[in-house]
Amino acid sequence: MSSGNSEESRFGPRPVPPPETAKGILRPRQQNAANNHARLSAGERVSRYVEWYWAVRWDRRGQPPFHAEVLSYPCVNLTFERTHERTGAFVTGVWTTKYVRELAGEGETFGVKFRAGGFGAFTGLDVGAFSDTSVPAAEVFPAVDALSEAVLATADHERRRDLIEDFLVAAQRTAGDDAAYRQVLAIIEAMEHDPALTRVDQVTERFDIPIRTLQRLFRRYVGGSPKWVLRRYRLQDGAHLLAEGRTSDLAALALELGYFDQAHFSNEFAKEVGLPPLEYARISLSS
């Protein structure tokens, strides 16, 4: 990772640091042992649309594959990958179920995490069309193959970020202020960081927006429904607290996250994560 001084000299004042590296990653201790994970803040030239960059490297030669599991953020990722499955650049839309990736042999991925709504604002595309799918990035950015070769040819994360940001600045398809995107950013910010927001009707009331308008905005810009986005953020919060061993009172946790009761939370958690909450906590803390 770069130092604060190098970021300030290159991009001006350093952006707000990215959140905890572990949030969204299931069984983070086991995943940290299986791969080398890092994040870099976005530079100011693209920070309106890009939230951060992330990098994963692994070498499991002579070891069994590891299945990395993530409760993804409600956003689109542009990735540059060299793995046993595929090599090149890819666009992966919002993943509405648990995302599972097999780490086998030796490989790496360098990713661009767009802000929720940012990919749609940047490209002008309907993000709902990319939900739960991954496509070659050339389908969206025709000149991306040369960038992919350059990114994968260097191991320096700062250099990769520079290359990508130069490309994105040149490739931007939209111009001027996008009032709808500004509205989406404000709503997403509240959904992610205000635990009191647990129902869609609370969102429509706070932002004085009709439910159908909100749904259309989220399909166009975000790629997941408002209800799903709220639930995803709260499940991320719950999984993070459980994996850190910071709570074992499921009734209190369910209430804090806005669920009707402990049973509703436990059922949804088990459905999305694949384990009951306390079993997930036990396994996450086991190593």
N, C-alpha and C positions, 0 to 999 in steps of 0.2 A: 504494500500500500504506500501511497505517497505521503510525504509529510505535509503538515499544514502550510509551511512556508512555500513549498513548491507549488501547491495549488493556488495560493494567493498570487504568486508572481505570474502564473500562467493564465488564470481565469478571473482575476480580481478577487474580491472578498469571497472567502470560502462559503459554499452553500451550507444549509443546515445539514448536519451529519445524518446518514441513513439510520433507520431504527435498528433495534437489536438484531444481530445476525441470525439468531435462532428462530425468530418468530415466523410461523408458517411451516417451518421444517419439523417434521415428525421424528420423534426419537433423536433429538439433536446430538446427544452425546455419542450415540452409535454412529451417526452420520459424520460427525467430526473425526471420528477414528478411521472412517472408511475413505475420506477424501479431504482435500485441502480446499477450503472455501474462503473466499474473500469478497469484499464489496468496495466499490469506489463511488463517491458522489458524482453526480452529473455536473459538467461545466455549465457556466451561465449562458453559453450560446444556445444550449438545447434544453435547459432545465425547465422551461415552460412545458415541455412535453415528456421529457425523460426524468425519471426519479433517481435511478442509480444504475450502476453496472455491477455485474457479479461474475465471479470466476470459480470454476470447480475443476480440480485436477485429481486424478487417481491413478494408482498403479496396483492392480490386483492380480498381476501375473503370478501364477502358482497358488492362488487363493480362489475360493468360490466367489461367484458374483455377489454383489451386495445390491439390494433393492432399496433405492432412496425413495422416500415417500414425502410428499409435500401437500399441504393445504394451500394451494396457490392464492396469491393476491388476485383481485379482480382486474387484471391488466393483461396486456399483450406483451410478449417477449420476442425480441429479435436475437437469435443465437447463432454463434459461430462455433461449429462442433467438429471434433475429430475423435470418433469413437469406433468401436467394433461394428456398430450398426450403420452409421452414416457419417459422411464428411461434407461440410459445406455450411451454407447459411440457411436458416429456417425462421419462419414466423409462426409462433404458437399462440393461438387465441386463448381467451379466458377458459380455464379448465374448471368445470362446475362440479366434478367429482374429485376424489383423491388422485393426485398425479403420482404415478409410479415410474421410476426410471431405473433400468438395470445398469449397474456399473460393473463392467467386466473387462478383463485385460488391462490395457493402458489407454487412457483417454483424457479429454479435456473439453470444457465448454466455456465460452466467454459470452455473456448475455447482456442485452440491453433491456432493462425493465422500464417500459413506458409507464407514465402515470396512468391511473385509472381514468379512461377517457382520452388520454394523450395520443394514443395511436390513431384513434378516429379523427381527432382534431388535426393531427399532423398530416395524415394521408387523405382525408376527406372520404374515407371508405366507411361502410356500415360494418361496425365491429362484430355485430351479432352473427355475421356470416362466417366468422372465424372461430366461433365458440366450439370448444372440445375438439379442435383439429390443429394439425401442424402441417404447413405447406412450405415448399421451397421458397426462399425469400425472393428469388427472381420473379415470382408471380406478382409481387408487390413492387419491388425495386429492380427494374430490368438490368441495371448496371452493377448489381451487388456482387457478382462472382469475383471480379477483380479485387474488391474490398475484402471478400472472404479470404482469398489467397494471401493478401497482405496481412490481415489480422492473424491468421494462423501461422504465418511465417515468423512472427516475433513472439517472444514469451513475456515481453514487458507490458504489464497491464496499463501503465500510463500511455505508452505509445499506442496501444490498441484503442484506448479511449480517444486519443487525438485523431487517429485515422477515421474512426466511426463518426466523430462529431464533425469533421470536415465533410464527410460524405452526407450526413444528415442535413447540414446547413445547405449544401448544394442541391439536395434532393427534395427539399420541402415543397409540397404541392399547394399549400394554402397560405394565404397572406392576410394581414390585417387582424383586427380584433374579432374574436368569436365569442359572442355573448353567451351562446348556449354552452360552450365549453367552460367558460368562467362559472356559469351556474352549476354545471356538473362537478367541477373542482370543489366548489363550496359545499355542495351536498355530500360528496365523498369524504371530505375532510371531517365533517360533522359525524357521519356514519362511523368512520374509523376510530375517532378519538373521543366521542361522547358516549360513554356506556349507558347513559339514560335513554338514548335512542335505540329502541328495541323493536318498534313496529313502524310499518310504512305510513300509517295514518299520522304518526307523530312527525314524520319527515314532511309530508305534504302540508301539514298545518304550520310547521316552523317556517317553511320556505314559500308558503302560499302558492302552491303549485297543484293543479289537478292531477289525480292519480294517473290518468291516461297520458297526459303530457310527460309525467315523470317516467312512465314505462317506455314511451317512445324515445326519450332522451337516453335512457339507459341501454336500450337495444342499439341505438345508433352509435353511441360513444363508448359504452362500457362493455357490452357483450353479455351481461347477466342481469336478471331482474332486480329491482330494488330490494325485494324481500330476500332474495338469495345473497345479495351483497351484505346486507345487515347480518344475516345468519353466518356468513363466512367470516366476517370480522370477529363476531362474538365467539365462534368456534376456535378461531386462531388464538384469541385471548385465553379461552379455557384450556386449550391444549398446551399453550405456553406455560401457564401457571401450574398445571399438573406436572409437566415435564421437569419444571424447576423445583418441584416439591414444595411449592409455596401455598398449597391448599389441599386439604383432604376432606373438607366439609362440603359434600356435593350439594346439599340443600341450599347452603349459603351461596355457593358458586352459581348454581342454576338461577337463583334469584338475582344475583348481581348481573348475570348475562341476559336477563330479561325473559327467561323461560317461565312457563306457567308453574312448573314444579320440577322436582328432581327427576322424576320419571321421564318427562318430556326431554329434558336435557340429556339424560343418559341414553335414551333410545336414539336420539339424533346423533349424538357423539359416536355411539357404536356403529351406526349406519354409515357415517361419513369416514370415520377413522379406521374402523374394522375391529376395534377393541372397546370393551366397557371402560369408562373413565379411570377407575382405580387400577384396573389391570394395565391400562396404558401408562399410568403414572409409575407403577411398580417396574415395568419393563424399561421405561425411559431412565429411571434412576439406578438401574442394576449395574451399569458400568459407566 
